[in-house]
Amino acid sequence: MDGLLNPAGLIGALIGAGIGWVDYRIISGILTRKLRETDRSTTAAERADYERRIVLAQRLLLVITVPVFAGIGYWLGRTLGGWGV
């Protein structure tokens, strides 16, 4: 199978996405805790804006981390599976 959809690549991508999800959860927790330690908000509106920015940072981290790990998993799956890149 010479196309992009080969079993080794897809399995590698799934494993990579799973590892990326775990990495996201760990890094997101650390990032959230550190950002909340630096919160100097004095009003409820400032606190809400700060929380909104934390959620935005978490989403950005998710959108970057999981696809990158899935791509690396796909590449490793194809390479180790014998189909090469």
mmCIF file of the C-alpha atoms, coordinates in Angstrom:
data_MODEL
# 
_entry.id   MODEL 
# 
loop_
_atom_site.group_PDB 
_atom_site.id 
_atom_site.type_symbol 
_atom_site.label_atom_id 
_atom_site.label_alt_id 
_atom_site.label_comp_id 
_atom_site.label_asym_id 
_atom_site.label_entity_id 
_atom_site.label_seq_id 
_atom_site.pdbx_PDB_ins_code 
_atom_site.Cartn_x 
_atom_site.Cartn_y 
_atom_site.Cartn_z 
_atom_site.occupancy 
_atom_site.B_iso_or_equiv 
_atom_site.pdbx_formal_charge 
_atom_site.auth_seq_id 
_atom_site.auth_comp_id 
_atom_site.auth_asym_id 
_atom_site.auth_atom_id 
_atom_site.pdbx_PDB_model_num 
ATOM 1  C CA . MET A 1 1  ? 0.000   0.000  0.000  1.00 0.00 ? 1  MET A CA 1 
ATOM 2  C CA . ASP A 1 2  ? 1.805   3.119  -1.216 1.00 0.00 ? 2  ASP A CA 1 
ATOM 3  C CA . GLY A 1 3  ? -0.767  5.772  -0.316 1.00 0.00 ? 3  GLY A CA 1 
ATOM 4  C CA . LEU A 1 4  ? -0.960  7.913  2.763  1.00 0.00 ? 4  LEU A CA 1 
ATOM 5  C CA . LEU A 1 5  ? -3.486  5.596  4.409  1.00 0.00 ? 5  LEU A CA 1 
ATOM 6  C CA . ASN A 1 6  ? -1.401  2.642  5.438  1.00 0.00 ? 6  ASN A CA 1 
ATOM 7  C CA . PRO A 1 7  ? -2.060  0.674  8.625  1.00 0.00 ? 7  PRO A CA 1 
ATOM 8  C CA . ALA A 1 8  ? 1.294   1.338  10.305 1.00 0.00 ? 8  ALA A CA 1 
ATOM 9  C CA . GLY A 1 9  ? 1.012   5.089  9.752  1.00 0.00 ? 9  GLY A CA 1 
ATOM 10 C CA . LEU A 1 10 ? -2.556  5.257  11.020 1.00 0.00 ? 10 LEU A CA 1 
ATOM 11 C CA . ILE A 1 11 ? -1.773  3.204  14.118 1.00 0.00 ? 11 ILE A CA 1 
ATOM 12 C CA . GLY A 1 12 ? 1.267   5.394  14.751 1.00 0.00 ? 12 GLY A CA 1 
ATOM 13 C CA . ALA A 1 13 ? -0.858  8.519  14.351 1.00 0.00 ? 13 ALA A CA 1 
ATOM 14 C CA . LEU A 1 14 ? -3.426  7.226  16.845 1.00 0.00 ? 14 LEU A CA 1 
ATOM 15 C CA . ILE A 1 15 ? -0.739  6.349  19.371 1.00 0.00 ? 15 ILE A CA 1 
ATOM 16 C CA . GLY A 1 16 ? 0.941   9.702  18.776 1.00 0.00 ? 16 GLY A CA 1 
ATOM 17 C CA . ALA A 1 17 ? -2.343  11.556 19.272 1.00 0.00 ? 17 ALA A CA 1 
ATOM 18 C CA . GLY A 1 18 ? -2.878  9.688  22.542 1.00 0.00 ? 18 GLY A CA 1 
ATOM 19 C CA . ILE A 1 19 ? 0.597   10.594 23.739 1.00 0.00 ? 19 ILE A CA 1 
ATOM 20 C CA . GLY A 1 20 ? -0.005  14.170 22.604 1.00 0.00 ? 20 GLY A CA 1 
ATOM 21 C CA . TRP A 1 21 ? -3.242  14.298 24.618 1.00 0.00 ? 21 TRP A CA 1 
ATOM 22 C CA . VAL A 1 22 ? -1.429  13.076 27.754 1.00 0.00 ? 22 VAL A CA 1 
ATOM 23 C CA . ASP A 1 23 ? 1.359   15.599 27.159 1.00 0.00 ? 23 ASP A CA 1 
ATOM 24 C CA . TYR A 1 24 ? -1.224  18.349 26.676 1.00 0.00 ? 24 TYR A CA 1 
ATOM 25 C CA . ARG A 1 25 ? -2.943  17.477 29.961 1.00 0.00 ? 25 ARG A CA 1 
ATOM 26 C CA . ILE A 1 26 ? 0.354   17.550 31.878 1.00 0.00 ? 26 ILE A CA 1 
ATOM 27 C CA . ILE A 1 27 ? 1.696   20.755 30.317 1.00 0.00 ? 27 ILE A CA 1 
ATOM 28 C CA . SER A 1 28 ? -1.710  22.444 30.486 1.00 0.00 ? 28 SER A CA 1 
ATOM 29 C CA . GLY A 1 29 ? -1.981  21.719 34.198 1.00 0.00 ? 29 GLY A CA 1 
ATOM 30 C CA . ILE A 1 30 ? 1.474   23.122 34.885 1.00 0.00 ? 30 ILE A CA 1 
ATOM 31 C CA . LEU A 1 31 ? 0.829   26.157 32.676 1.00 0.00 ? 31 LEU A CA 1 
ATOM 32 C CA . THR A 1 32 ? -2.538  26.886 34.298 1.00 0.00 ? 32 THR A CA 1 
ATOM 33 C CA . ARG A 1 33 ? -1.132  26.608 37.819 1.00 0.00 ? 33 ARG A CA 1 
ATOM 34 C CA . LYS A 1 34 ? 1.809   28.900 37.037 1.00 0.00 ? 34 LYS A CA 1 
ATOM 35 C CA . LEU A 1 35 ? -0.392  31.470 35.305 1.00 0.00 ? 35 LEU A CA 1 
ATOM 36 C CA . ARG A 1 36 ? -2.861  31.537 38.202 1.00 0.00 ? 36 ARG A CA 1 
ATOM 37 C CA . GLU A 1 37 ? 0.048   32.154 40.587 1.00 0.00 ? 37 GLU A CA 1 
ATOM 38 C CA . THR A 1 38 ? 0.869   35.332 38.646 1.00 0.00 ? 38 THR A CA 1 
ATOM 39 C CA . ASP A 1 39 ? -2.719  36.654 38.665 1.00 0.00 ? 39 ASP A CA 1 
ATOM 40 C CA . ARG A 1 40 ? -2.751  40.191 40.037 1.00 0.00 ? 40 ARG A CA 1 
ATOM 41 C CA . SER A 1 41 ? -6.373  40.946 39.217 1.00 0.00 ? 41 SER A CA 1 
ATOM 42 C CA . THR A 1 42 ? -8.181  43.270 41.583 1.00 0.00 ? 42 THR A CA 1 
ATOM 43 C CA . THR A 1 43 ? -11.696 43.275 40.107 1.00 0.00 ? 43 THR A CA 1 
ATOM 44 C CA . ALA A 1 44 ? -14.009 40.538 38.920 1.00 0.00 ? 44 ALA A CA 1 
ATOM 45 C CA . ALA A 1 45 ? -13.789 41.825 35.340 1.00 0.00 ? 45 ALA A CA 1 
ATOM 46 C CA . GLU A 1 46 ? -10.003 41.623 35.382 1.00 0.00 ? 46 GLU A CA 1 
ATOM 47 C CA . ARG A 1 47 ? -10.153 38.125 36.855 1.00 0.00 ? 47 ARG A CA 1 
ATOM 48 C CA . ALA A 1 48 ? -12.608 37.016 34.164 1.00 0.00 ? 48 ALA A CA 1 
ATOM 49 C CA . ASP A 1 49 ? -10.381 38.433 31.437 1.00 0.00 ? 49 ASP A CA 1 
ATOM 50 C CA . TYR A 1 50 ? -7.364  36.665 32.924 1.00 0.00 ? 50 TYR A CA 1 
ATOM 51 C CA . GLU A 1 51 ? -9.268  33.355 33.030 1.00 0.00 ? 51 GLU A CA 1 
ATOM 52 C CA . ARG A 1 52 ? -10.343 33.877 29.412 1.00 0.00 ? 52 ARG A CA 1 
ATOM 53 C CA . ARG A 1 53 ? -6.694  34.296 28.444 1.00 0.00 ? 53 ARG A CA 1 
ATOM 54 C CA . ILE A 1 54 ? -5.752  31.120 30.313 1.00 0.00 ? 54 ILE A CA 1 
ATOM 55 C CA . VAL A 1 55 ? -8.436  29.185 28.415 1.00 0.00 ? 55 VAL A CA 1 
ATOM 56 C CA . LEU A 1 56 ? -7.147  30.668 25.149 1.00 0.00 ? 56 LEU A CA 1 
ATOM 57 C CA . ALA A 1 57 ? -3.606  29.541 26.003 1.00 0.00 ? 57 ALA A CA 1 
ATOM 58 C CA . GLN A 1 58 ? -4.907  26.033 26.796 1.00 0.00 ? 58 GLN A CA 1 
ATOM 59 C CA . ARG A 1 59 ? -6.747  25.803 23.490 1.00 0.00 ? 59 ARG A CA 1 
ATOM 60 C CA . LEU A 1 60 ? -3.727  27.021 21.564 1.00 0.00 ? 60 LEU A CA 1 
ATOM 61 C CA . LEU A 1 61 ? -1.568  24.437 23.311 1.00 0.00 ? 61 LEU A CA 1 
ATOM 62 C CA . LEU A 1 62 ? -4.072  21.690 22.432 1.00 0.00 ? 62 LEU A CA 1 
ATOM 63 C CA . VAL A 1 63 ? -4.246  22.709 18.763 1.00 0.00 ? 63 VAL A CA 1 
ATOM 64 C CA . ILE A 1 64 ? -0.452  22.635 18.513 1.00 0.00 ? 64 ILE A CA 1 
ATOM 65 C CA . THR A 1 65 ? 0.467   19.641 20.681 1.00 0.00 ? 65 THR A CA 1 
ATOM 66 C CA . VAL A 1 66 ? -1.881  16.858 19.604 1.00 0.00 ? 66 VAL A CA 1 
ATOM 67 C CA . PRO A 1 67 ? -1.449  17.240 15.804 1.00 0.00 ? 67 PRO A CA 1 
ATOM 68 C CA . VAL A 1 68 ? 2.340   17.484 16.133 1.00 0.00 ? 68 VAL A CA 1 
ATOM 69 C CA . PHE A 1 69 ? 2.496   14.285 18.165 1.00 0.00 ? 69 PHE A CA 1 
ATOM 70 C CA . ALA A 1 70 ? 0.086   12.579 15.753 1.00 0.00 ? 70 ALA A CA 1 
ATOM 71 C CA . GLY A 1 71 ? 2.302   13.607 12.828 1.00 0.00 ? 71 GLY A CA 1 
ATOM 72 C CA . ILE A 1 72 ? 5.408   12.287 14.540 1.00 0.00 ? 72 ILE A CA 1 
ATOM 73 C CA . GLY A 1 73 ? 3.541   9.063  15.356 1.00 0.00 ? 73 GLY A CA 1 
ATOM 74 C CA . TYR A 1 74 ? 2.430   8.722  11.745 1.00 0.00 ? 74 TYR A CA 1 
ATOM 75 C CA . TRP A 1 75 ? 5.987   9.204  10.509 1.00 0.00 ? 75 TRP A CA 1 
ATOM 76 C CA . LEU A 1 76 ? 7.396   6.728  13.034 1.00 0.00 ? 76 LEU A CA 1 
ATOM 77 C CA . GLY A 1 77 ? 4.671   4.220  12.229 1.00 0.00 ? 77 GLY A CA 1 
ATOM 78 C CA . ARG A 1 78 ? 5.417   4.374  8.509  1.00 0.00 ? 78 ARG A CA 1 
ATOM 79 C CA . THR A 1 79 ? 9.141   4.213  9.081  1.00 0.00 ? 79 THR A CA 1 
ATOM 80 C CA . LEU A 1 80 ? 9.084   1.347  11.566 1.00 0.00 ? 80 LEU A CA 1 
ATOM 81 C CA . GLY A 1 81 ? 6.341   -0.431 9.656  1.00 0.00 ? 81 GLY A CA 1 
ATOM 82 C CA . GLY A 1 82 ? 8.556   -0.773 6.609  1.00 0.00 ? 82 GLY A CA 1 
ATOM 83 C CA . TRP A 1 83 ? 6.764   1.632  4.261  1.00 0.00 ? 83 TRP A CA 1 
ATOM 84 C CA . GLY A 1 84 ? 9.281   4.457  4.670  1.00 0.00 ? 84 GLY A CA 1 
ATOM 85 C CA . VAL A 1 85 ? 8.623   8.095  3.952  1.00 0.00 ? 85 VAL A CA 1 
# 
